[in-house]
Amino acid sequence: MALVAVGVSGGISAYKAVEVVRLLQKAGHEVAVVMTRAATRFVGPLTFEAITRRRVVTSQWTPGANADIEHIALASDAALFLVVPATANTIARLAHGLAGDFLTSLALATRAPVLLAPAMNTHMYDHPATQANLATLRSRGVHLVEPGEGYLACGWVGKGRLAEPDVIAAAALRLLAPSRALAGRRVLVTAGPTFEDLDPVRYLGNRSSGRMGMAVAAEAAARGADVTLVLGPTAVEPPGGMRVVRVRSAREMHAAVTEARDHADAIVMAAAVADYAPAGGPAGGKVKKQEGPLTVTLERTVDILADLGGWRAGRPHPVLVGFAAETSDVLAYAARKRESKQVDLIVANDVSQAGAGFEVDTNVASFVTASGTQSFPLEAKSVLAARIVDFIAARLAPAASDRMVPA
Ligand code: CTP
């Protein structure tokens, strides 16, 4: 049982928040409601007070709101902050970090996951300002329950209708109780760059931070998997709760992956592995400068992912996931890569886009599988990581026929 903070903002669908609160309570959770002033014009705070048996804060200036421990503690005690409905105005305030009322202050103060259920007129929803605000929130890891399409209370038809209460409650429950679907499964993830030494003091490297692979590893571990992270040289600290194998070069990474692959149920190659290394290995001593240009001969490294694809050929196990960083024709190149490397999923990034690729916490990605492609908006690497782990969990889930127990 967890404490859920439910923020209600002022839209005609505010009454549906009552049903969402009841569904969360039915699932065994405690709910504390905060309302914007506008919300109180649509539903009375008494309704929420009666069903939650807790005082409902409607203003930062309500006597007690800043003194009473229960409300101060809400930011730290809540396991989830759900805003239902989230109006265009509230979404804008959240995107810009405004803190003019209790609901928005709570959003800044809490470290709990935030889930928004937007609801508004369809043109307000489609407006570039609202879409930009939603993109900003998404890129910070805020979760969204997409509004539905249909006949809106304002008489218009289109997207903007609050998702159904059971859909919102289900999304909240998923965030409250992360699935343990990967318990007993072994997941091998590579992350970070590789450094190919030229001599004892110089190397060829790349700008990968390892954040994407670390996010996948953390998500798999959170779902119960036994995770091994093969990590190239990066200054970013890896998450806890997993075995970390530090490597430096493509050759070392290949050896570490080859050693672990037999036991893996899924392998995610998120590392930015060098395609070339100095031929014959690094020079034994420091290379001295000389007059004129210096020519360094490079040789191809082993393509670890392609090697895994060839090794697995003809079998569905382990699940193989690779990445493709492209600057043009993203989906076409990614599809070719998926086929040539014989893997299940290529996560393709257009690294020419702002907010995608190395050194940032966000990504803009598409999934390329044998059955087609699916593109996602700019979102936090943690959200993309959850999608990748969803894919793995679905592939590893026993088929319905395997689950059937003979009579
Ligand atoms: N990869 C690998 N071993 C290598 C090189 C890449 O396992 N020696 C993996 C990466 O971890 C990633 C995927 O292959 O999952 C990237 O494919 P790759 O063809 O190397 O991508 P690019 O380097 O972007 O390829 P290209 O330069 O040909 O576009």
Residues whose N, C-alpha, C, O or C-beta is under 5 A from the ligand:
A	BS01	CTP	M269 A270 A271 A272 V273 A274 D275 T301 V302 D303 I304 L305 G322 F323 A324 A325
